[in-house]
Amino acid sequence: MNEQAAQAVQEDRPDSAKTVTIIVNGQEHEFPKPDITYDEVVALAFPNPPTGPYIEISVTYRRGHGQKPEGTLLPGGEVKVKDGMIFNVTATDKS
């Protein structure tokens, strides 16, 4: 995520001063706690996301909080972030 996108995410969450380091597609990002949405993870992975009628983007995570340390983040969903949490974001063309 570029510097402007990171700043925009932080401005959307003014109540969160503390940040954690998360890893999205192998790249570290600082993110304000406590939660991250599907759209925010996708924006970190793809500053210019692929588009098209058959594009599907999947988000999986691991090293999360104790009650749900791994799983799939669906569109419209959110998950609590934890320092060192790993997200994998994949775009596929279902044509």
C-alpha positions as CSV (number, residue, x, y, z in Angstrom):
1,M,0.0,0.0,0.0
2,N,1.4,3.4,-0.8
3,E,1.8,6.1,1.8
4,Q,-1.4,7.9,0.7
5,A,-3.6,4.8,1.0
6,A,-2.1,4.0,4.4
7,Q,-2.9,7.5,5.6
8,A,-6.5,7.3,4.2
9,V,-7.1,4.1,6.2
10,Q,-5.8,5.7,9.4
11,E,-7.9,8.8,8.9
12,D,-11.0,6.5,8.6
13,R,-10.2,5.2,12.1
14,P,-9.3,8.2,14.2
15,D,-10.1,6.5,17.5
16,S,-7.2,4.0,17.0
17,A,-3.9,5.5,17.8
18,K,-2.0,2.2,18.3
19,T,-0.9,0.3,15.3
20,V,0.1,-3.3,14.7
21,T,2.3,-4.8,11.9
22,I,0.4,-7.2,9.6
23,I,1.7,-9.0,6.6
24,V,-0.3,-8.9,3.4
25,N,0.9,-11.0,0.5
26,G,4.4,-11.1,2.0
27,Q,4.6,-7.3,2.6
28,E,4.5,-5.7,6.1
29,H,2.0,-2.9,6.7
30,E,1.3,-0.8,9.8
31,F,-2.4,-0.9,10.6
32,P,-4.4,0.8,13.3
33,K,-6.1,-1.6,15.7
34,P,-8.6,-3.2,16.5
35,D,-10.3,-4.5,13.3
36,I,-9.6,-4.8,9.6
37,T,-12.3,-5.2,7.0
38,Y,-12.2,-7.3,3.8
39,D,-12.0,-4.1,1.7
40,E,-9.1,-2.8,3.7
41,V,-7.1,-6.0,3.3
42,V,-7.8,-6.0,-0.5
43,A,-6.7,-2.4,-0.7
44,L,-3.4,-3.2,1.0
45,A,-2.9,-6.2,-1.3
46,F,-3.9,-4.4,-4.6
47,P,-3.7,-0.6,-4.7
48,N,-5.2,-1.0,-8.2
49,P,-7.4,-4.1,-7.8
50,P,-8.1,-6.2,-10.9
51,T,-11.6,-5.6,-12.2
52,G,-14.0,-7.5,-14.5
53,P,-17.2,-9.4,-14.4
54,Y,-15.5,-12.7,-13.4
55,I,-12.9,-11.5,-11.0
56,E,-13.1,-13.0,-7.6
57,I,-10.9,-12.0,-4.7
58,S,-10.3,-14.3,-1.8
59,V,-8.8,-13.4,1.6
60,T,-7.4,-15.9,4.0
61,Y,-5.6,-15.2,7.3
62,R,-3.6,-16.9,9.9
63,R,-1.8,-16.1,13.2
64,G,-4.9,-14.3,14.4
65,H,-6.5,-14.0,17.8
66,G,-6.9,-17.1,20.0
67,Q,-10.6,-17.8,19.4
68,K,-10.2,-17.6,15.6
69,P,-6.5,-17.8,14.7
70,E,-7.1,-18.7,11.0
71,G,-9.9,-18.5,8.5
72,T,-11.4,-16.8,5.4
73,L,-12.4,-13.2,5.4
74,L,-15.5,-12.7,3.2
75,P,-16.7,-9.5,1.5
76,G,-18.4,-7.3,4.0
77,G,-16.6,-9.0,6.9
78,E,-14.0,-7.9,9.4
79,V,-11.6,-9.6,11.8
80,K,-9.6,-8.4,14.8
81,V,-6.0,-7.8,14.0
82,K,-2.9,-8.9,15.9
83,D,0.7,-8.0,15.5
84,G,2.3,-10.4,13.0
85,M,-1.0,-11.6,11.5
86,I,-0.7,-12.9,8.0
87,F,-3.2,-12.3,5.2
88,N,-3.1,-13.9,1.7
89,V,-5.1,-12.2,-1.0
90,T,-5.7,-13.9,-4.3
91,A,-7.5,-12.6,-7.4
92,T,-8.8,-15.2,-9.9
93,D,-10.6,-14.8,-13.2
94,K,-13.5,-17.2,-13.3
95,S,-14.0,-16.8,-17.0
